[in-house]
Structure formats: C-alpha cells, structure tokens
Amino acid sequence: MKGTRRGIFLYIFLILAVVGIWLFYGRLSVVDSTYNKKHLVEDINNGRVARIILQQEREVPTGFVKITLVDDKGESKNIVMATSDINETAALLDSLNFNNYILTEVPEESFLKELLPLLLIFGAMFILFIILMNRQAAGGGAPRNDFGRSRAKLHEKNEVNVNFESVAGLKEEKEELFEIVDFLKNPQKYTELGARIPKGLILVGPPGTGKTLLAKAVAGEAGVPFFSISGSDFVELYVGIGAARVRDLFAEAKANAPCIIFIDEIDAVARHRGSGLGGGHDEREQTLNQLLVEMDGFGNNEGIIVMAATNRVDILDPAIMRPGRFDRKVYVGRPDVKARREILDVHVKNKPLGDDVDLERVAKTTSGFAGADLENLMNEAAISAAKEGRKYIVQEDIDKSFVKVGIGTEKKSRVVSEKERKITAYHEAGHAMLFHLLPDVGPVHTVSIIPTGNSAAGYTMPLDHDDNMFLTKSKMLQDIMVDLGGRIAEELIFHDVTTGASQDLKQATKLARAMIMKYGMSDRIGLISLDNEEEEVYIAKEMAHPRSYGENVATKIDEEVKAIIDECYDKAKGIINEHMDELHKVSEMLLEKERITREEFESVFN
C-alpha cells in the first residue's frame, strides 16, 4: 500500500514539474477570455489600472497584455489579455493618456531555449514509461514484485460459512472429501498405519454439478488455511509471470501449512502440452511445467493438499493426472431423483410455496438437471410469481419456468399466419403422438405452437421419469422415429414438406451415426468402434491423426445410416397413418388452445 502511494506521488510530481517548466518558459499564459479592450478602457477611466506590460511575441504584431488591477481596498489582481495587434493596443493607451506601461522587445531566437523544454518533457515521459514497464515486466524470477505475486485468495480458519451440510446430495463425493478433512484434523490416525494422504484431488464433472461448492465446503470443514484461485489467474502476456505466480503461491502455502490450495477451472493452465499447430514453449506451458514441479518435484510440500475442478478432464496433460500429483479423481455427476429432491429443499428454504407445489413431482420431471439448473428453475419460478403480484410460488410458476429453462421464452406477440400455425400444429402433433404411442419414450409433458426464443415455431416437451444410466438400441431407434414424426405429419397432411424439420433431421442423423460408429449397433459393420472424437480434441492432433477406417467402410457407414433412417421413417409413418383421427384432434386442439398439457393430450386417446 505504501509503495502504491509512493508511486502515485511520484507521477504527480513529474506532471507538476513538466507543467512548471512549460509555464516558466512562457508557453502557457493564463488568458482571461472574458476580458477585452472595452473592459480595459473602463478600468483605465475609473483609475483601477496600476500597471500594464505589453509583451510582444515572435509572431509580430501578436502579443499579451498583462494588466495589474487595484480595487478600492488596495488589493491587486493580475489579468492577461491576448491581442492580435500589440501596436494598436499601445496606441489606445496613448490616446487614453495612460503612460504607465512597458512595451517589451521581441524575444530573440535561441535554439537551446527552444529545445530545452522539449527535452525536459520527453525526458519526464521516458522516466514514466520506464517506471511503468518495470512495475509490469519485472517478475519472472522475483515473486516479490506485485506483478509476479500469486493472486490466490487466502481464507483463514472458520472464515468460510459453507460446510458439508450446506451441500445437498453428492453423498459419496462428500465421503471422499471428508477423508481429506479428517486427515488434516487428525493426521496421526493415518500416519500410525503408514498411510499417506493424497497430494492432490481433482473434481471432474459437467458444469453446474457443485464442484466449486464442494471445495468451499472442504474449506469450511477443514479448519485450515484455504487458498482459492482460478486457472486463468496464472497465465499472463509476459513469459515467466505465470511460473512466478505458481512459485509464490506454493511459497505462501508452505508458510501456512497444513493448508489446501484450490485451483478452479484448472484446464485453463493445465492443457495438454504441444497442442498448438506450431508447438513452441509458450507462457502457458512454462506455467504448467512449474506447477508440475511444485506438486511433485524435488521440493518438499508436506501438509499442502492441492484440489482442482474442471469439466474438461479430456484436455488435461497426462503428467498432471498421474498419482503423486492428483492421486484421486472424484467424479461429480448430475444428481439422481433423490439428490434432486434434496437440492430442491435447499433452494426453497427462503421461498414461500403454495399448497399445490409438489417438489417430489418437480424432482421426477427434471431428469438431467444439475444443481445449478434446479437453482435457476426455482429462481425463475420466484420471478414469475413476483411478476404476477403473488407473495408465494405456485405449481404453475414452476411449470412455466420449466418450459422457459428447457425450451426458451415463449413469444406470444409474434404474428404467425394461419397456414403456418396449421403446419406447426400438425408437425408438433406428429412428434407428440409418437412420444405417446412408442413404449420407451415419453410421455408428453407439454405441446405448444407458440414460437419460442430459439426461433422454433413450436415445441413438444417429453416427460422423462427415469434416470437412465445407458440407452438401449430400441430406445434410440424410437428416438429417431420421434424426430421424424413432425416431417411425416407434414407430408401426410399437406403433401409437401417445410424447412421446420431441419433440426429434427440433424438429431436423427447424428444419433444413427453414433449407433454405428460409437456403439457398434450395426450387424453389417460389426462390433467395432470407429469414433475418434474424444481423442481428437485439438486441430493439430486431428490433422496428424487420420481416420482409422478406409473408404469402403466409410461408404458402408453412410449406407447403414440411411438404412436406419429409412426403416424408422417407414415404421413411424405407419403408426401415424393408423392414428390419423387422433392426429387431426390433437392439431385442432392446438389451433384452439395453442398449448396443451399432458392430461388434455391424453384425453384424445382415452
């Protein structure tokens, strides 16, 4: 803090010195633009002018009139007035019989006098530039410099108010982390048996599943100093700064051992080395090398546990994932129905709920939602209730938010022609009917022909009660049939097709190709995995790594994809043809109500 103040005072002093030099050499004259010859004549006639200096400039006849005024109390004041003709001003003073003025000579040209102010100004600017560069660029091997110091935030004991009770669900994950906490509190219990606590622990999982929250809970439970930093805080423009920050971070951690270091989004600094097209030893790789050395090198880091979190473990360098650096990898997945119920209980603690709110139903209908998604869902429901002027949340608010989060905001004000509304109604009815009639998909939650924020003309939202760990071949085929349902309905009713099914066709083709290339679900291709997507994370690797199959196999893959799509198309078309009456009824109901619920939809079949 003192160094910062000293630097500010230095800058102010240099600026004032430059201005003073300029003023001293007469380059800045404080001219009163409101004072003119009329005021000068009045002041002379009233006897308020004591003295006048007519200062000629080199650009004759221009100059400055420096006037000394004296008021009734005898106090003097200086005023500077610019004039375009100094001789005319002198003649005016003579005509007014004012003789107490001095006409200065035209200043002589002096090369040194002209050059000296410029040299001083540029010198001051150069000194400022050097000071700024020294403050920023220095630090490759000097962590004492502010720019090379670690940006980690230190949380002292009992400073974090989050603990394991604050984290809903994630029972097994909390048990693994509790071993770390227990070792920090009672190390002798483990060391007596010759156990070694893991040096590092990395939390892996999709975004929003609670990885950072778990790290905060460890900080709250451990009762030891906790350093938190983001991976991007290490990397800078200047080479060597990131490595200096890593050294400084571990130096601080050693001084506060036992302690925990938490690096959030570690993929920003620990990406696979040599991943660029041109290779090279850039700043990020140098930072990673220093991190590898600090975590498990020749140095002694006893009592320091490194935790990290990422959702891109596939791009991390293998050297940092080995035992001795990150001994444990804890997968933090999406919550199941029981965990979602517990998470909902946490997020509704400060939200008043109506009698009709069924959190058990919400937990069952939000399959695939992460903790952050559930928090966002309840927050949107609270906002919806506030907009309606209610003091509590009702089930309808949650249902609206479910559509808003999952599909997008409905654009009820958008003008849609009757022809397009009718096409959309049959399109969505085709999807909905297959969801209802096929055994492994659905049931239908909501069907709507109201345009949404993602430029869709309507939507059909299924209701998935199950948390499936894997997909069956029959379910995947039925998913393809559902994707094709909208296009089939358009073709059967209007004997024409539109561009509205483009996204459906893309999803169906992608799923069919995955069945063949990734899951080995093709009798013709066989039980061979031909998918290299996970390995080819970087452009350089993709360019250097050719596909593992030839043109003949590629042709067979394309033929198999087409065969799957054609088969699903024929089956789906037959089902819709058999239930043409229901298709018309659902479409008419959509045209009338624009949005129908599961109960209204199923009443057509009952």
FENHUKA-V645986 format. One record per residue. N is the residue number from 0. RES is the residue in three letters. SS is DSSP state (2 for helix, 1 for strand, 0 for the rest). NEAR is the number of other C-alpha atoms within 12 Angstrom. D_FIRST is the distance of its C-alpha to the first C-alpha in whole Angstrom. Layout:
n:res:ss:near:d_first
N:RES:SS:NEAR:D_FIRST
N:RES:SS:NEAR:D_FIRST
//
This chain:
n:res:ss:near:d_first
0:MET:0:8:0
1:LYS:2:8:4
2:GLY:2:12:5
3:THR:2:12:5
4:ARG:2:11:6
5:ARG:2:12:9
6:GLY:2:17:10
7:ILE:2:17:11
8:PHE:2:14:13
9:LEU:2:19:14
10:TYR:2:21:16
11:ILE:2:16:17
12:PHE:2:16:19
13:LEU:2:25:20
14:ILE:2:22:22
15:LEU:2:17:23
16:ALA:2:20:25
17:VAL:2:27:26
18:VAL:2:22:28
19:GLY:2:19:29
20:ILE:2:23:31
21:TRP:2:23:32
22:LEU:2:15:33
23:PHE:2:16:35
24:TYR:0:20:37
25:GLY:0:20:38
26:ARG:0:19:37
27:LEU:0:15:36
28:SER:0:24:38
29:VAL:0:18:37
30:VAL:0:20:40
31:ASP:0:19:42
32:SER:0:15:43
33:THR:0:14:45
34:TYR:0:22:47
35:ASN:0:22:50
36:LYS:2:26:53
37:LYS:2:14:55
38:HIS:2:20:52
39:LEU:2:31:53
40:VAL:2:23:57
41:GLU:2:17:56
42:ASP:2:26:54
43:ILE:2:29:56
44:ASN:2:17:59
45:ASN:0:17:57
46:GLY:0:21:57
47:ARG:0:26:53
48:VAL:1:32:52
49:ALA:1:27:52
50:ARG:1:27:51
51:ILE:1:32:51
52:ILE:1:29:49
53:LEU:1:34:51
54:GLN:1:34:48
55:GLN:1:29:50
56:GLU:0:27:48
57:ARG:0:17:49
58:GLU:0:17:50
59:VAL:0:18:53
60:PRO:0:22:54
61:THR:0:21:51
62:GLY:1:32:48
63:PHE:1:39:47
64:VAL:1:39:48
65:LYS:1:33:46
66:ILE:1:34:47
67:THR:1:27:47
68:LEU:1:26:48
69:VAL:1:21:49
70:ASP:0:16:49
71:ASP:0:12:51
72:LYS:0:9:49
73:GLY:0:13:49
74:GLU:0:13:45
75:SER:1:16:45
76:LYS:1:19:43
77:ASN:1:24:42
78:ILE:1:29:43
79:VAL:1:28:43
80:MET:1:32:46
81:ALA:1:29:46
82:THR:1:28:50
83:SER:0:21:52
84:ASP:0:23:55
85:ILE:2:32:54
86:ASN:2:23:58
87:GLU:2:19:59
88:THR:2:35:56
89:ALA:2:30:58
90:ALA:2:17:61
91:LEU:2:20:60
92:LEU:2:30:59
93:ASP:2:17:62
94:SER:2:14:64
95:LEU:0:20:62
96:ASN:0:15:63
97:PHE:0:25:60
98:ASN:0:19:60
99:ASN:0:20:56
100:TYR:1:26:54
101:ILE:1:22:53
102:LEU:1:26:54
103:THR:0:21:51
104:GLU:0:16:53
105:VAL:0:18:51
106:PRO:0:18:48
107:GLU:0:14:50
108:GLU:0:12:48
109:SER:0:10:46
110:PHE:2:10:44
111:LEU:2:13:42
112:LYS:2:19:41
113:GLU:2:18:40
114:LEU:2:15:39
115:LEU:2:18:36
116:PRO:2:24:34
117:LEU:2:20:34
118:LEU:2:17:33
119:LEU:2:24:30
120:ILE:2:22:29
121:PHE:2:17:29
122:GLY:2:18:27
123:ALA:2:25:24
124:MET:2:19:24
125:PHE:2:15:25
126:ILE:2:18:22
127:LEU:2:23:20
128:PHE:2:17:21
129:ILE:2:15:21
130:ILE:2:19:17
131:LEU:2:18:17
132:MET:2:15:19
133:ASN:2:18:18
134:ARG:2:22:14
135:GLN:2:23:17
136:ALA:2:25:20
137:ALA:0:24:18
138:GLY:0:29:18
139:GLY:0:32:22
140:GLY:0:22:22
141:ALA:0:25:19
142:PRO:0:27:17
143:ARG:0:21:14
144:ASN:0:21:13
145:ASP:2:23:11
146:PHE:2:32:14
147:GLY:2:35:16
148:ARG:0:32:15
149:SER:0:36:16
150:ARG:0:30:16
151:ALA:0:31:18
152:LYS:1:22:17
153:LEU:1:25:18
154:HIS:1:27:21
155:GLU:0:23:21
156:LYS:0:21:25
157:ASN:0:20:27
158:GLU:0:22:24
159:VAL:0:26:26
160:ASN:0:21:29
161:VAL:0:22:31
162:ASN:0:25:34
163:PHE:2:30:37
164:GLU:2:22:39
165:SER:2:26:37
166:VAL:0:34:38
167:ALA:0:34:42
168:GLY:0:32:44
169:LEU:0:34:43
170:LYS:2:22:45
171:GLU:2:20:45
172:GLU:2:34:42
173:LYS:2:32:40
174:GLU:2:17:43
175:GLU:2:26:41
176:LEU:2:38:38
177:PHE:2:27:39
178:GLU:2:26:40
179:ILE:2:39:37
180:VAL:2:32:35
181:ASP:2:22:38
182:PHE:2:32:38
183:LEU:2:34:34
184:LYS:2:20:35
185:ASN:0:18:39
186:PRO:2:21:39
187:GLN:2:15:41
188:LYS:2:16:44
189:TYR:2:18:43
190:THR:2:13:43
191:GLU:0:11:46
192:LEU:0:10:48
193:GLY:0:10:46
194:ALA:0:13:44
195:ARG:0:23:41
196:ILE:0:34:39
197:PRO:0:32:38
198:LYS:0:36:35
199:GLY:1:37:34
200:LEU:1:41:36
201:ILE:1:43:36
202:LEU:1:41:36
203:VAL:1:35:39
204:GLY:0:29:40
205:PRO:0:26:41
206:PRO:0:25:38
207:GLY:0:26:38
208:THR:0:36:39
209:GLY:0:39:36
210:LYS:2:40:35
211:THR:2:35:31
212:LEU:2:34:32
213:LEU:2:44:34
214:ALA:2:43:31
215:LYS:2:38:29
216:ALA:2:32:32
217:VAL:2:50:32
218:ALA:2:38:28
219:GLY:2:29:30
220:GLU:2:35:33
221:ALA:2:35:31
222:GLY:0:30:29
223:VAL:0:32:27
224:PRO:1:35:24
225:PHE:1:41:24
226:PHE:1:40:22
227:SER:1:34:22
228:ILE:1:33:22
229:SER:1:28:24
230:GLY:2:33:26
231:SER:2:27:25
232:ASP:2:32:21
233:PHE:0:42:22
234:VAL:0:34:24
235:GLU:0:29:23
236:LEU:0:19:25
237:TYR:0:23:24
238:VAL:0:25:26
239:GLY:0:34:25
240:ILE:2:39:21
241:GLY:2:41:23
242:ALA:2:39:24
243:ALA:2:40:21
244:ARG:2:40:20
245:VAL:2:44:23
246:ARG:2:38:22
247:ASP:2:32:19
248:LEU:2:41:20
249:PHE:2:40:23
250:ALA:2:26:21
251:GLU:2:29:19
252:ALA:2:35:22
253:LYS:2:25:24
254:ALA:2:16:22
255:ASN:0:25:23
256:ALA:0:25:26
257:PRO:0:32:28
258:CYS:1:39:26
259:ILE:1:48:27
260:ILE:1:47:26
261:PHE:1:41:27
262:ILE:1:39:27
263:ASP:1:35:28
264:GLU:0:33:30
265:ILE:2:41:30
266:ASP:2:35:33
267:ALA:2:32:30
268:VAL:0:40:29
269:ALA:0:41:33
270:ARG:1:33:35
271:HIS:0:31:39
272:ARG:0:30:38
273:GLY:0:23:40
274:SER:0:26:41
275:GLY:0:21:40
276:LEU:0:14:43
277:GLY:0:12:42
278:GLY:0:15:41
279:GLY:0:13:38
280:HIS:0:17:35
281:ASP:0:25:32
282:GLU:2:28:29
283:ARG:2:38:30
284:GLU:2:33:32
285:GLN:2:32:30
286:THR:2:37:28
287:LEU:2:40:31
288:ASN:2:30:32
289:GLN:2:33:29
290:LEU:2:37:29
291:LEU:2:32:33
292:VAL:2:23:32
293:GLU:2:35:29
294:MET:2:38:32
295:ASP:2:29:35
296:GLY:0:18:35
297:PHE:0:11:35
298:GLY:0:17:32
299:ASN:0:17:32
300:ASN:0:31:30
301:GLU:0:28:32
302:GLY:0:29:31
303:ILE:1:38:29
304:ILE:1:46:31
305:VAL:1:45:30
306:MET:1:43:31
307:ALA:1:47:31
308:ALA:1:45:33
309:THR:1:37:35
310:ASN:0:28:38
311:ARG:0:27:39
312:VAL:2:29:39
313:ASP:2:21:42
314:ILE:2:28:40
315:LEU:1:33:38
316:ASP:0:28:38
317:PRO:2:19:41
318:ALA:2:24:39
319:ILE:2:38:37
320:MET:2:31:39
321:ARG:0:21:41
322:PRO:0:21:41
323:GLY:0:24:39
324:ARG:0:31:36
325:PHE:0:31:37
326:ASP:0:26:40
327:ARG:1:29:40
328:LYS:1:28:41
329:VAL:1:30:41
330:TYR:1:31:42
331:VAL:0:34:41
332:GLY:0:28:44
333:ARG:0:32:45
334:PRO:0:38:46
335:ASP:0:30:50
336:VAL:2:31:52
337:LYS:2:25:51
338:ALA:2:31:47
339:ARG:2:38:47
340:ARG:2:30:49
341:GLU:2:28:46
342:ILE:2:38:43
343:LEU:2:40:45
344:ASP:2:28:45
345:VAL:2:23:42
346:HIS:2:29:41
347:VAL:0:27:44
348:LYS:0:15:42
349:ASN:0:14:41
350:LYS:0:25:43
351:PRO:0:23:47
352:LEU:1:27:50
353:GLY:0:21:53
354:ASP:0:12:56
355:ASP:0:18:57
356:VAL:0:24:54
357:ASP:0:23:55
358:LEU:2:32:52
359:GLU:2:21:54
360:ARG:2:22:56
361:VAL:2:34:52
362:ALA:2:36:51
363:LYS:2:25:55
364:THR:2:33:54
365:THR:0:42:51
366:SER:0:30:52
367:GLY:0:30:49
368:PHE:0:34:46
369:ALA:0:33:43
370:GLY:2:42:41
371:ALA:2:28:39
372:ASP:2:31:42
373:LEU:2:42:43
374:GLU:2:33:40
375:ASN:2:25:40
376:LEU:2:36:44
377:MET:2:43:44
378:ASN:2:29:41
379:GLU:2:29:43
380:ALA:2:38:46
381:ALA:2:33:44
382:ILE:2:23:43
383:SER:2:26:47
384:ALA:2:27:48
385:ALA:2:18:46
386:LYS:2:14:47
387:GLU:0:15:51
388:GLY:0:13:50
389:ARG:0:18:50
390:LYS:0:17:48
391:TYR:0:27:49
392:ILE:1:35:49
393:VAL:0:29:53
394:GLN:2:27:54
395:GLU:2:26:55
396:ASP:2:32:51
397:ILE:2:39:50
398:ASP:2:33:53
399:LYS:2:30:52
400:SER:2:32:48
401:PHE:2:36:50
402:VAL:2:34:52
403:LYS:2:28:48
404:VAL:2:28:46
405:GLY:2:32:49
406:ILE:0:28:51
407:GLY:0:22:49
408:THR:0:23:49
409:GLU:1:28:53
410:LYS:0:22:54
411:LYS:0:17:56
412:SER:0:11:56
413:ARG:0:16:57
414:VAL:0:13:61
415:VAL:0:20:63
416:SER:0:12:67
417:GLU:2:13:69
418:LYS:2:13:70
419:GLU:2:23:67
420:ARG:2:27:66
421:LYS:2:30:70
422:ILE:2:38:68
423:THR:2:43:65
424:ALA:2:44:67
425:TYR:2:46:69
426:HIS:2:48:67
427:GLU:2:52:65
428:ALA:2:53:68
429:GLY:2:47:69
430:HIS:2:48:65
431:ALA:2:48:66
432:MET:2:50:69
433:LEU:2:44:68
434:PHE:2:40:66
435:HIS:2:38:68
436:LEU:2:28:71
437:LEU:0:27:70
438:PRO:0:17:69
439:ASP:0:27:66
440:VAL:0:33:64
441:GLY:0:29:63
442:PRO:0:30:64
443:VAL:1:34:63
444:HIS:1:32:60
445:THR:1:37:60
446:VAL:1:44:62
447:SER:1:42:61
448:ILE:0:40:62
449:ILE:0:38:59
450:PRO:0:31:57
451:THR:1:24:53
452:GLY:0:21:50
453:ASN:0:18:50
454:SER:0:18:53
455:ALA:0:27:56
456:ALA:0:36:59
457:GLY:0:43:59
458:TYR:1:43:58
459:THR:1:46:60
460:MET:1:37:58
461:PRO:1:35:59
462:LEU:0:31:58
463:ASP:0:24:58
464:HIS:0:23:58
465:ASP:0:22:58
466:ASP:0:22:55
467:ASN:0:17:57
468:MET:0:12:55
469:PHE:0:11:57
470:LEU:0:20:60
471:THR:0:17:64
472:LYS:2:21:66
473:SER:2:20:67
474:LYS:2:23:64
475:MET:2:32:63
476:LEU:2:38:66
477:GLN:2:35:66
478:ASP:2:38:63
479:ILE:2:43:64
480:MET:2:45:67
481:VAL:2:48:65
482:ASP:2:43:63
483:LEU:2:46:66
484:GLY:2:45:68
485:GLY:2:44:66
486:ARG:2:39:68
487:ILE:2:43:71
488:ALA:2:46:72
489:GLU:2:33:71
490:GLU:2:23:74
491:LEU:2:25:76
492:ILE:2:27:76
493:PHE:2:18:75
494:HIS:0:12:77
495:ASP:0:14:74
496:VAL:0:21:70
497:THR:0:22:67
498:THR:2:19:63
499:GLY:2:30:62
500:ALA:2:31:63
501:SER:2:17:60
502:GLN:2:19:58
503:ASP:2:30:60
504:LEU:2:29:62
505:LYS:2:18:59
506:GLN:2:22:58
507:ALA:2:32:61
508:THR:2:33:62
509:LYS:2:24:58
510:LEU:2:30:59
511:ALA:2:39:63
512:ARG:2:34:61
513:ALA:2:31:59
514:MET:2:36:62
515:ILE:2:36:64
516:MET:2:33:61
517:LYS:0:23:59
518:TYR:0:24:61
519:GLY:0:23:64
520:MET:0:29:66
521:SER:0:27:69
522:ASP:0:17:72
523:ARG:0:20:73
524:ILE:0:27:69
525:GLY:0:19:69
526:LEU:0:15:67
527:ILE:0:22:64
528:SER:0:22:60
529:LEU:0:28:60
530:ASP:0:22:56
531:ASN:0:20:54
532:GLU:0:20:51
533:GLU:0:15:49
534:GLU:0:22:49
535:GLU:0:20:48
536:VAL:0:22:45
537:TYR:0:23:44
538:ILE:2:17:46
539:ALA:2:19:46
540:LYS:2:24:48
541:GLU:2:19:50
542:MET:2:15:51
543:ALA:2:15:52
544:HIS:0:16:53
545:PRO:0:17:57
546:ARG:0:20:58
547:SER:0:18:60
548:TYR:0:19:63
549:GLY:0:12:66
550:GLU:2:11:67
551:ASN:2:12:70
552:VAL:2:20:68
553:ALA:2:20:66
554:THR:2:15:69
555:LYS:2:22:70
556:ILE:2:34:67
557:ASP:2:24:67
558:GLU:2:21:71
559:GLU:2:28:69
560:VAL:2:30:67
561:LYS:2:23:69
562:ALA:2:22:72
563:ILE:2:36:69
564:ILE:2:36:68
565:ASP:2:23:72
566:GLU:2:20:73
567:CYS:2:32:71
568:TYR:2:32:72
569:ASP:2:19:75
570:LYS:2:24:75
571:ALA:2:35:72
572:LYS:2:32:75
573:GLY:2:21:78
574:ILE:2:30:76
575:ILE:2:39:75
576:ASN:2:23:79
577:GLU:2:16:80
578:HIS:0:23:78
579:MET:2:24:78
580:ASP:2:20:79
581:GLU:2:29:76
582:LEU:2:38:74
583:HIS:2:29:76
584:LYS:2:24:75
585:VAL:2:40:71
586:SER:2:38:71
587:GLU:2:26:73
588:MET:2:28:70
589:LEU:2:35:67
590:LEU:2:31:69
591:GLU:2:18:69
592:LYS:2:19:66
593:GLU:0:31:64
594:ARG:1:34:62
595:ILE:1:33:64
596:THR:1:29:63
597:ARG:2:26:64
598:GLU:2:17:67
599:GLU:2:20:68
600:PHE:2:34:68
601:GLU:2:27:70
602:SER:2:15:73
603:VAL:2:26:74
604:PHE:2:20:75
605:ASN:0:9:76
//
